[in-house]
């Protein structure tokens, strides 16, 4: 998956959760991403992910006719 899709972040988060002593794997993954991509680009990825998730939820909601 390309950067910004969320799959690589989730994979890293899962890998970190398996390591002993890691209390918050999401925070560690975010820290690694900020170091690699910069804070602005990570914010852009996060925003895109929230929009993608909102669209996914909206498509599943059944609206009355």
GUTIRO-231708 format. One line per 5 residues: number of its first residue (from 1); for each residue x, y, z of C-alpha. Coordinates in pm, whole numbers. Example, Ala and Ser with C-alpha at 12.3 -4.5 7.8 and 13.67 -1.06 7.14 Angstrom:
<rs>
1> 1230:-450:780; 1367:-106:714
</rs>
This chain:
<rs>
1> 0:0:0; 125:347:-79; 185:609:191; -134:769:315; -351:462:264
6> -335:353:626; -228:-6:564; 138:52:628; 59:245:947; -166:-36:1069
11> 101:-296:991; 365:-98:1180; 126:-47:1470; 59:-421:1484; 430:-505:1471
16> 500:-258:1752; 221:-402:1965; 402:-737:1962; 718:-587:2112; 755:-595:2489
21> 746:-261:2669; 546:-72:2406; 243:74:2583; 89:275:2298; 189:133:1958
26> -19:393:1772; 175:677:1931; 509:513:1852; 401:454:1490; 290:818:1461
31> 622:934:1601; 813:723:1347; 592:858:1067; 643:1219:1175; 1017:1165:1175
36> 1007:1008:827; 746:1224:651; 727:1539:863; 443:1668:1075; 255:1841:789
41> 248:1534:567; 138:1309:854; -145:1555:924; -244:1532:557; -245:1150:575
46> -454:1164:892; -706:1401:738; -739:1183:430; -793:878:650; -1066:1048:851
51> -1242:1156:529; -1211:806:385; -1355:653:703; -1644:902:714; -1731:824:353
56> -1719:451:428; -1955:491:723; -2188:718:526; -2217:462:248; -2323:193:497
61> -2591:404:669; -2939:327:543; -3141:640:494; -3521:637:487; -3676:697:145
</rs>
